[in-house]
Amino acid sequence: MALDIDFVRSQFPAFAAANLQGQAFFENAGGSYTCQPVINRLTRFYTERKVQPYAPYEASTLAGAEMDEARHRLAKIMGVDTDELSFGPSTTQNTYVLAQAFRQFLSPGEAIIVTNQDHEANSGPWRRLADAGIEVREWQIDPQTGHLDPADLEKLLDENVRLVCFPHCSNVVGELNPVTEITALAHAAGAFVCVDGVSYAPHGLPNVGELGPDIYLFSAYKTYGPHQGLMVIRRALGELLPNQGHFFNGDSLYKRFTPAGPDHAQVAACAGMADYIATLAHHHGGPLTEGATQGAFVHDLMRAHEVELLQPLLDMVKDRNDLRLIGPSDASKRAPTVALALDRPAEGVAAELAEHGIMAGGGDFYALRALNAMGVSTSDGVLRLSFTHYTSKKEMTQLMEALDRVLSK
Ligand SMILES: Cc1ncc(COP(=O)(O)O)c(C=O)c1O
């Protein structure tokens, strides 16, 4: 069944906002529009439940229950236990805390592997473990294509490696990395796996239980929700790593790596992301019961729509000699996050596109290591055109016409 795009867009108030009429949004990898159920829950929380949660009076009980509901429902969709999912202020903050835990857990002489394809959030905090005597090995991308080859990882793995960090897909290369295959390689060598799913999750929440990594991170504000970082930490690793929270919270798996007090309203509002997934499933004749099967149905629905819209854009840009398409030109191999290296500063080109009602950005997108490795000037940066399942064919046409006009000037 094809995605009912009108129905989808009716779930996002931004598409009805007067100031956004005629504006086609192509900076979704920076942060998505927010779906109605999340906005409703946030408003209700701030209006009716904005008290200290988990106390024995009604408003407080409801507040706490809604926070638990968010964790429980999203964990179920991702195929993990409720206490294996926790919320922090952002993915960058979550990675930072995890890196502190590994700093205490690892011994000098042990090794970790990071990539030069990642956003800095899943790179810098890990690389700093070198200060504690941990050997940091870099799994490098192909300088032409940006591709991360699992065969190169194999060469870096040995009995000293305790952790492998990589992205589900990079926020500039866009290529989908084979998480299950990479995880199997790392696990066979005795290493844990940390996956940055920030650029992937907006295109359909994955079944993390099935994919297999020990840590999976993503950001709700890029996935139709509020500004929160979500973190799956599988039990076996979470119970092994030293507690980073208050000492008396150490027995709660979901509190061990979130030293900051939670943003109650935003955590509760994340239940709206599960509402949205359920609404999409029901509307399109998918499974009525919530969980990983329903999540997979919605994931596939989103993905099919995105791939269909993405291919014509890739076909348009792949053979132009005034730009360089970063990552694969086959839509089935990548997320709809398309970075283009131009012969001039990308931010200026984004500004020209804005005159045609295209909202896009230019810059390095905190993927400096990847751009440097591919020989892309980080001062010019890349023009990034990123969309999601709620983008329409009409908006794609608007984008391609505007792009052609601006590039041909
Ligand atoms: C791929 C990727 N990873 C991590 C992050 C950092 O996420 P957060 O803003 O939640 O810290 C971003 C943000 O742009 C990103 O694109």
The ligand as an ORCA input file, in Angstrom:
! r2SCAN-3c Opt
* xyz 0 1
  C      24.207     11.919     12.475
  C      24.093     12.776     13.709
  N      24.529     12.285     14.859
  C      24.443     12.998     15.994
  C      23.908     14.254     16.009
  C      23.844     15.006     17.290
  O      22.553     14.967     17.816
  P      22.091     15.953     18.959
  O      21.809     17.272     18.315
  O      20.850     15.319     19.520
  O      23.174     16.037     19.949
  C      23.442     14.820     14.827
  C      22.889     16.181     14.815
  O      22.812     16.846     13.821
  C      23.537     14.052     13.635
  O      23.106     14.527     12.464
*
